[in-house]
Amino acid sequence: MASSTYPASLTDQVRNALTERDLEAFGALLSDDVRWGDEKHPRGCRIRSEVLATFARALSAGLDGEVIEIKSGTKGIFGELSVTWPVENPRSHHANLFHVYLVKDGEIFQILRFFDRDSAALAAGLS
């Protein structure tokens, strides 16, 4: 991409889809063969429908959250999400998650998860 950052419209679309929990809108931003998670892990997502099913399962299990920040970088779109798992979930806790959405040909082709803001910001190309 010739631009120094991803188009505001794509970044805004990611923000809106996540804020509204609109899986259809989010799915429209993903390539058919989008990757999320470790390829070798049995729950790693390798196609759009798997990514959307993972999000849908989390939401139906009572995951609550909010978008803290979505920002365009030179290498991808940075996202910080604040999430809380329901009390009855064995993973019950609150955490900030950091994602980087890598884009090719106007579509997200990979979602990377990071455990700290600095690593995610670096991977997204934020200055």
N, C-alpha and C positions, 0 to 999 in steps of 0.2 A: 504494500500500500504506500503510495507516495506521500500521504499526509503524515505529519509528525505524531498525531494521535488518531484514535479511531473516531469516526464521525459522531458528533453529539447525538444525532438521531438514533443510532444503534445503541449508544450508551443509555440514552433516555428510554429506549424500548426495553432494555434489560431491567433498568430501575423500575419502570412501570409494571412490567410483568411480575417481578418479584414482590414489589410492594402490594400489588393487588392479588397476589397468589393466583395469577391467571396462567394455568398450565398450558392452555391452548396458545396464548400469546407467546409464552416462553418457548414452547415447542416450535413455533414458527421461526424462531431465531437460531435454531439448532440445525446443523447438517444432519443428513440421514445417518452418517457413521460417526457421530460425536462420541468422544471418549470421556469417561469420568471415573476416576479411581484407578487402582492398581489393576493392570491387565490380567495378572495372575490370580487375583482374589476372586472367589466365586461371586461376590456381589458387585464386582466392577461392572460399570455400564459401558457397553460397546456400540449401542445404537440409540437413536432418539427415544424410541418407545421405552427402553430400559431406564433412561434418565428420568423421563416423565413418570414412570411407574414408581421409581424411588422417591421422587418428590411427593407424589400422591399418597404413597404409604405413610410417609412421615407426617403429612398433614392430617390424614385420617386417623393416625395414632395419637393425635393431639399436640403435635409439635407446634409451638407458638414462636413467633419471631417478628423481627422488624429489620428493615434495611437501614443500616447506619450510614453507609457511604457506597456510592458507585461512581467510579472515576475512570476516565479514559487515560491510558498511558501509551507509550510508543510501541509496546510489545503486546498489549492486551488490555482488557477491561478489568479493573480492580473492583472487588466487592467485599464489603464487611457486613456481616449479618449477625445480629444478636438473637440467639435462639434459646428456648427453654423447653426441655422435654417434660412431659407430664409426670406427676408424682408416681403413678402406677407403672411407669416404664423403668426397667432395670438400669437404664442409662440416665435416669432422672438427674438433671443438673442444668445449669445455665452456662452458656459459653458464647464467646464471639468466634465466629468462623470467618475465615478469609479465603476467598475464591479469586482465581484469575481465569477469565474467559478468553481463550485464544481464538482469533478470528481469521478466516481465510475465505476469500470470495464472498464477503458480506455475511457469512454465517459462523456461528460458534462451532468450532470443530473439536475443542478440548476444554474441559473444565479441570482446573488444578486446585487442590485444597492445600492450604498452608496453616500452620499452627501459630504463626505470629505475623503481625502486620508488616514488619520490615521485610521479611522474605517475600511476602506476596507483592508488596509495593515494588520491590526490585524486579521480580518476575514480570510484572505488568509494565515496567519501564516508566514508573513515576519518578519525577525528579524531586 
